[in-house]
Each structure stands twice: as C-alpha cells, then as structure tokens.
Amino acid sequence: MTVIVRDLRPDVRADAEGFSHTRRLALPYMLSTPESVVHTVTHAHPDAHFGQLVAEEDGEIIGTAQISVAHDSPEPGQGSANIYVRPDRTRRGAGSLLLRTAEERLAALGVTKLFAWVLDEPENRAFAERNGFRASRSAYFLRLDLTGALPPRQDPPAGVELRTAADFADDPRPVFELDAAASSDEPSDIETEFTDYEAWLEETWQHPLLNRDLTTVAVVDGRPAAFSVAYTDGGSRYGTAMTGTAREFRGRGLAKLAKNDSLHRARAAGCTEAFTGNDTGNEPMIAINKWFGYEICAKEVRYVRELG
C-alpha cells in the first residue's frame, strides 16, 4: 500500500477525527479532540504559517505533523515540526515522508533551524538522529489518578482570593497579562515575545479544550497573581495546560494553592485522570506535582536540526 502526505482538511470531519485519533494513540498523555484540531489550524496567527499534515494509507490516517514558524520570536528563521505516527502503523515510511514534506515547506518560508519533540524511545530517537537532528532539553509527562486521595483543599491566606477563569469572561485581559508574565521565563528553546492580546483571545481563550470553570486564578488585592489552566476533553480526562505565578508574587505558594483548587474542581466535575508536563530541569514544579501524587509516565526529548 502507498502512503501519501497531504494537508488536513479542517472542513472534513473524518480528517479531524483521524488526526485526533492518531495523536491520542501516539501521545496518550496529551488531550486532543476533533474540535481542538480544527480550532488550532483555523485560529493560528497567519505569520506562524501553521499547518497540519496527515499521512494516509489506503484512506486511513496513520500519521500527523504540526508545522509552524516561530513568528513571535525576536530571532528569525526558527520553526517546529512535531511528527507522530500510530504505534501500530510504523515502518511504512509515514514518518520520513511527513518530515521531508515539513522540511521542504518550512525551508521555503525561510526556516533555517528546526525543532521537534520526540518521545524518548530508542526507535524514535534513532529516527531523529538518522535525519540529522541533535538532542537538546527534555520534558516529562506525568499522570495522576483523580479517583484517589488529593491533598486537602486549603483556605487562601489573607488578601488572596481564589476565582475561576469564568469569572473573567467579561474582561479576560487580566488573565492574558498574567499568562504573559508567568510564561516569560518558562523553559524554552525559542524565545518569544508574548504581546498580542487579540491573537491570545483566538488561540488560547477560545480554545475548545480550555475549561474556564476548572481553571483557578489566585487573585491578590484584586490582581491575578497565579493560575492553573485546565483543559478537558469532554470526557473524564483533565490536563494542566499551564501553572504559573507572576514573578513578584513567587515564593508564596500561590501556584500550588491554585492547582490544588483546580484538581479538586476537576474531580468534583467527574474527571478521573489528570495529566501534566514538566521540563526535566524544573525541579520545584516536579516536586509540587509529586506532592499532589503525580507519577512520571513518559519522557520527550527536544531535537534540533539546521536546515540548508
């Protein structure tokens, strides 16, 4: 059978379902739905040249790629290509064809440095290295059984109030400002400038996985200071998309307080599994997640290659 690579058709339900299904099989630690697949490709910033490719064999989607240009980085010429193939459909050439197509498209857009996340498994790492990539930093996926015990809910200290993102529905700008501040020194290979509020509204605030009722915001003297952002897939799975604190409020346990509240909300809403991710060098956040009961379930490695 012949494998072909083509663009995802966001207006074709079967494409979104096949893309999402492949991602869930290849990367079960991250939430994906057909709606989130369509939203991501239709609401991306135009300067990102974001694309979603599928590898198809005999009418069945067996591999996916997400490609983009790091348009919001002060350093030009950087891009990413994250490729996943169904574990039961490997060794058919889908990964190689997706990578070649991604590299050709990004090179034509001026990308000279390409980043890719690769699951830390021998075959995946060997594939990356055969194709000229070198390993850089790494990250863990963690899982928590929400049917078990959680640390008791804590009352916020004086001057701190716990709200949900839904409380900011009329004016989400304070949440955007907190997100920008908390993300400014997150571990990353690509430096970004987080300044476009309208793009954030489209890409983040309106994302179909975002659960505003389960997202907890710690507010200090009327100002959002820390938050734990909750994603849900419409079923029993919950994911922490981001937990962070603005720099001037760090060291007060506010992120831990917010995440604990969000996890309790998630369990009360019927979620049974929680997922999150941590850079392997982020020891403070890893310690917090272990305190909640999270266990490491997989590891990814960031690879980079110079194009041209």
N, C-alpha and C positions, 0 to 999 in steps of 0.2 A: 504494500500500500504506500502511496505517496503522501508525504507531509508537505503542506503548503503553509505559508505565513501571510496573514492579511490583517487589515485594521479591524478592530472591534466595530460593530455596527450598533451604536447606542439605541437606535430605534427598533432593534430586533430583540425581543425578549429572550429568545433562545441563546443569543450571543451573551447577554448579561448573565443569564443563568449558568451557562457553560463556563464563563470566565470566573464567576464567583465560586462555582463548584470545584474547579481546578485549584484555585487559590486555597480553599478550605482543606482539600486533600493534601496539598503540598506544604501548607503552612497553617496547621490547625490551631496555632496559638494566637492568630490574629483574626479579628472579626471581619466578615465580608458578606454582603448581600447583593442581589442584583441591583437594588436601588442605589447602594453605595458605589457600585461600579459605574453606573450611568452618571451619577452626580459628579464623581471625580473627573470624568473625562469631559463633561459638558460645562463644568464650572471652574475649570483651571484657568489661571491667568494666561492671556494669549501669548505673552512673552515667554512663557515656560515651554511652549510648543509641546505640551503634554500629549502623549499618545499611548494607546493601549493596543497591543498586538496580540493576536492569537495564532497558535499553531494548530492546524486542523488536519486530522487524518480520517479519511472516509466520512466526512461530515461531522466528526466528533472533535470538540475542542480538547486538546491534550496538554497544551502549554500556553503560558501567558507571559507577556512582558509589559512593563510600565516604563516609559522613557520620558525624560524631560531635560530641559536646560535650566541651570541654576540662575535664573534671570535676576533674582533678588540678592545675588552675591556681588560684593564690590570687585571680586576677581573674575574677569571674563573667561570664557572658554571651558567652563565646568558643566558636567551633565551626569545623569544617572541612568542606569538600565538595570532593573530588577526582574530577573527571569526565573520562572518556576514551572516545572513540568510535573504532571501527575506521577506519583511514585510507581504506579502500575503501567506507565506508558513511557518509560525511559528507554534509552538505547535505540531510538528510532530517528535520531537526528533533529528532533524538535528544538532542543536547547541550542545547538550550533546554528541552526537556521534563524532562530529568534535573535541570537546575539549578533550574527552577521548583519541582519536587517537593521537592528537597533544601532549598530556602529555606523553603518552607511548613512542613516538618516541624521544622526547626531553630528557626524563629521561634516555633513553638508550644511549644518546650522552653525558651524564654527566651533564645535566642542573639540577640545584637544586633550582634556583629562576626564576620564570616565570612571565613575564609582558604581559599585554593585555590591549588594548584600548577598551572602552565600551561606547556606546552612552549614554548620561545622560538622560535616560528614565527609569521609575520605573521598567518595566519588565526586561530590560537589566541589570540594577544594581542588581536586586533581583537574577537573574540567576548567576551573578558573585559571589555574596555573598553566595548563596547556595552551590557553588562549592569551597568555602574556600578562595576566594580572598578578599583582603582588599584594600580600595581606597587609592590612593596617590594624585598626582597632577592632574590638569585638563587643558583643552585647548578649545578654541572657534574655530568654523568655521564662517567665515564672507563672505558676498556676496555683490557685487557692480554691479549695473545696468549700463553697459557701454554705454547705449543709452542716459543716462542723462548727466548732466554737470560734467566736470572734472576741477580741479584747472588748471589755465593757465600753459602752458609749460614755464619753467624758463630757462634762459640762465645760463650756468655754470659760476662760478666765475673764476677769472684769475688763470691760472695754472691747471685748471680742464678741461678735455675733456670727452665727452660722446661718447662711442663707443658701438657696439653690440658684442655679443659673436661670431658672424660670422666673425668679424674682426680678431679673434684669431684662425681661422680654421687651419692655417699652424703650429701653435705652441700654443696649449691650456694650456701649463704648468703654465703660469702666472695666468690663471683663476683657475686652481687647487689650486695653492698656496693661492690665495685669499679665495677660498671656505674653505680650511683647517683652515686658520686664523680666518675667520668670524664665523666658526662653533665651534671653540674651547671652547667657553663659552655659547653656546646655552643651554637653559633649557633642561635637560635630566635626566632620571633615571639611565641610563647606561653610564658611562664614556667611551669614545672611543679615540683611537689614530689614527688620520687621516693622514696616511703617504704613502699609496700605490697608486702611480700615475697610474700604469697600470690598477689596479682594478677600479680606478675612471674613466679612459677613457672608459672602457667597461660598467660599471654600470650607470654612470652619463652622460658623454659627448656624448655617443652614444645612449642615451635613446630616444625611438621614440616620447615621449611626449615633449622633450626639443625643444623649438623653439629658435634657436640661433639668428634669425633676430629680435625677440621681446625681447630678454634678453639684458638689458642695463648694461654696465660696466662704472663706473666713474673712469677715469684714472688721477692720479696726478703726474705730472712731469714724465710721461712715465710709471708709475707703477699702475696697477689695485688696487684701494683702496676701492671700494664699488660696489655692484651689486644688481640687482633684476632679479632673474631667472624666465623665463616664460615657462610655459607648455601650450600646446594647444592640442585639441583632433581631429583636422582636421575639426571641425565644427565651432560653434560660441562660444565655451566655452574656457576660459583662466584661468589659475591658477598660482599663485605665489608660486613657489616651495621653494624659499629662498630669503630673502632680508637681506643683512648684510654688515658690514664695518669692515675692519681690525682695530685692537684696536688703533693703533697710529693715525688713521685718524678720529676717532669718535668725535662727538660734532660739526661737520661742516655742517651737513645737507646733506651729500652725499648720504646716503641710500634713503632719501626722494626724492632727485633730480633724482636718478636713477629709482626709482619706478614710479615717475610721468612720466618720459620719456617713460618707458616701457608700461604704461597704455595707453598713447596717441598712441603709435605704435600699440597696440592691437586693439584699437577702429578703427584706420585707416585701419587695415587689415580685418575688418569685425566682430570682436569679439563683442558679446553683453552682456555677463555675465563674471564677474571676481570673482574668489574665492581665499581665503587665509586662513591661520590659525595662531593663536597666543596662546601661553601659557597664562593662565588667570592671571598670575602674571607679565606678560611683559607689564606693563603699558605704557612705552614710545612707543612701536610698536603699541599697541592698539590705542593710541592717534593719531598716524600718520595715521593709517588706517581709523579711524573715520573722520579725516581731508579730506581724499580722498572721503568719502561718504560711506564707507563700513558699513554694518549693521550685527550684530551677528545673525546667523540663526540656530545655533545648538551648542551643547557642548559635549565634550567627557571627560571621566574620565579614568585615567590610574590606572589599578588594578594590584596587585602583589600577588603571592602565592608561598610559599615554597613547593617544591616537595620532596617526600620521607619521 
